[in-house]
Amino acid sequence: MKKEKNAKTSKKNKRRIIILGTFSFVAITFTTYTIGKYWVEIYQKSKEKEKLTTELKKLEKKESSLRADATRMKDKEYIARYAREKYLYSKNGEFILRIP
């Protein structure tokens, strides 16, 4: 009778271990997958942030250059000189020679 009881408890213990082991394996696998997925997302976001930061710096430099040009364009003498140089406009009696 004792052997039968030990055999029954042994079967119950094996079932418990199998069920607990399966549940533990599924939980660990799911957790590892989730952590890996988030790590990949974080890595991609950090690369995108670096790219956007460099682009922002370039755009800020371009903006400062354009702002400087905008303030210079308020000066009428500068506009006249710029038009003569860039678009080959001339004053009356003035000849333009373009040297490449």
VOPAGU-2260 file (C-alpha; in pm, 1 decimal, decimal comma):
REM VOPAGU-2260
SITE   aa  ch    i         X         Y         Z
SITE  MET   A    0       0,0       0,0       0,0
SITE  LYS   A    1     283,9     231,3      78,6
SITE  LYS   A    2     436,3     168,7    -263,5
SITE  GLU   A    3     109,3     255,8    -433,5
SITE  LYS   A    4      87,8     578,6    -234,9
SITE  ASN   A    5     448,7     666,6    -316,0
SITE  ALA   A    6     385,7     589,2    -683,7
SITE  LYS   A    7      79,5     820,5    -685,7
SITE  THR   A    8     266,8    1104,9    -516,1
SITE  SER   A    9     559,0    1047,9    -748,7
SITE  LYS   A   10     328,7    1081,3   -1052,1
SITE  LYS   A   11     173,1    1396,6    -903,7
SITE  ASN   A   12     515,6    1545,0    -841,6
SITE  LYS   A   13     625,1    1466,8   -1198,7
SITE  ARG   A   14     310,6    1631,6   -1336,0
SITE  ARG   A   15     366,3    1937,2   -1119,0
SITE  ILE   A   16     726,3    1964,4   -1227,9
SITE  ILE   A   17     630,9    1926,0   -1596,7
SITE  ILE   A   18     351,9    2185,6   -1570,6
SITE  LEU   A   19     566,8    2427,0   -1368,5
SITE  GLY   A   20     862,5    2375,8   -1604,9
SITE  THR   A   21     647,4    2436,0   -1912,0
SITE  PHE   A   22     494,0    2748,4   -1761,0
SITE  SER   A   23     837,0    2875,7   -1654,9
SITE  PHE   A   24     980,0    2812,0   -2002,4
SITE  VAL   A   25     692,8    2997,5   -2170,5
SITE  ALA   A   26     722,6    3290,9   -1927,9
SITE  ILE   A   27    1099,9    3318,4   -1970,9
SITE  THR   A   28    1073,9    3290,4   -2350,9
SITE  PHE   A   29     802,5    3558,8   -2368,5
SITE  THR   A   30     997,2    3792,2   -2138,6
SITE  THR   A   31    1318,6    3746,3   -2337,3
SITE  TYR   A   32    1137,2    3810,7   -2666,4
SITE  THR   A   33     971,4    4124,8   -2530,4
SITE  ILE   A   34    1294,9    4264,5   -2389,8
SITE  GLY   A   35    1476,1    4192,2   -2717,4
SITE  LYS   A   36    1203,6    4362,6   -2919,7
SITE  TYR   A   37    1218,4    4675,7   -2703,3
SITE  TRP   A   38    1599,1    4679,7   -2716,6
SITE  VAL   A   39    1588,2    4678,9   -3097,1
SITE  GLU   A   40    1335,1    4965,2   -3092,3
SITE  ILE   A   41    1551,1    5168,2   -2853,6
SITE  TYR   A   42    1858,6    5109,3   -3070,9
SITE  GLN   A   43    1673,5    5221,4   -3384,4
SITE  LYS   A   44    1541,1    5532,1   -3208,5
SITE  SER   A   45    1889,3    5625,8   -3087,3
SITE  LYS   A   46    2028,0    5596,4   -3442,8
SITE  GLU   A   47    1738,8    5806,9   -3572,9
SITE  LYS   A   48    1803,4    6063,9   -3298,7
SITE  GLU   A   49    2171,3    6092,6   -3397,8
SITE  LYS   A   50    2075,0    6138,2   -3762,7
SITE  LEU   A   51    1814,0    6401,9   -3681,3
SITE  THR   A   52    2053,9    6583,8   -3447,5
SITE  THR   A   53    2312,9    6621,8   -3723,5
SITE  GLU   A   54    2042,6    6734,2   -3964,7
SITE  LEU   A   55    1921,9    6989,5   -3708,6
SITE  LYS   A   56    2272,0    7132,4   -3672,7
SITE  LYS   A   57    2302,6    7169,0   -4050,9
SITE  LEU   A   58    1965,2    7340,2   -4069,6
SITE  GLU   A   59    2054,0    7577,0   -3784,7
SITE  LYS   A   60    2371,4    7680,8   -3968,5
SITE  LYS   A   61    2171,6    7735,0   -4286,2
SITE  GLU   A   62    1913,9    7937,5   -4092,8
SITE  SER   A   63    2178,4    8164,5   -3943,0
SITE  SER   A   64    2325,4    8218,4   -4289,6
SITE  LEU   A   65    1984,4    8302,9   -4431,7
SITE  ARG   A   66    1910,3    8539,6   -4143,9
SITE  ALA   A   67    2239,2    8719,0   -4209,7
SITE  ASP   A   68    2147,4    8747,6   -4579,1
SITE  ALA   A   69    1804,5    8880,9   -4485,9
SITE  THR   A   70    1954,7    9155,8   -4270,7
SITE  ARG   A   71    2199,3    9245,9   -4549,2
SITE  MET   A   72    1913,9    9265,5   -4800,6
SITE  LYS   A   73    1771,2    9561,1   -4605,9
SITE  ASP   A   74    2066,7    9773,4   -4724,8
SITE  LYS   A   75    1993,9    9928,3   -5067,4
SITE  GLU   A   76    2361,6    9960,2   -5159,6
SITE  TYR   A   77    2419,4    9594,2   -5092,7
SITE  ILE   A   78    2118,8    9498,0   -5306,3
SITE  ALA   A   79    2245,6    9711,1   -5596,5
SITE  ARG   A   80    2595,7    9562,2   -5576,4
SITE  TYR   A   81    2452,4    9208,9   -5543,3
SITE  ALA   A   82    2230,8    9255,8   -5850,9
SITE  ARG   A   83    2524,3    9389,9   -6053,7
SITE  GLU   A   84    2746,3    9096,3   -5957,7
SITE  LYS   A   85    2493,4    8816,7   -5967,8
SITE  TYR   A   86    2261,9    8918,0   -6251,8
SITE  LEU   A   87    2504,5    9135,9   -6452,3
SITE  TYR   A   88    2301,0    9454,8   -6417,8
SITE  SER   A   89    2487,7    9775,8   -6485,5
SITE  LYS   A   90    2457,7   10143,8   -6416,3
SITE  ASN   A   91    2419,5   10387,2   -6702,3
SITE  GLY   A   92    2745,1   10404,0   -6897,2
SITE  GLU   A   93    2894,5   10104,8   -6719,0
SITE  PHE   A   94    3027,7    9801,1   -6910,9
SITE  ILE   A   95    3028,6    9454,9   -6766,1
SITE  LEU   A   96    3313,5    9217,5   -6841,0
SITE  ARG   A   97    3272,7    8870,5   -6702,9
SITE  ILE   A   98    3596,0    8688,5   -6639,6
SITE  PRO   A   99    3554,7    8317,7   -6566,4
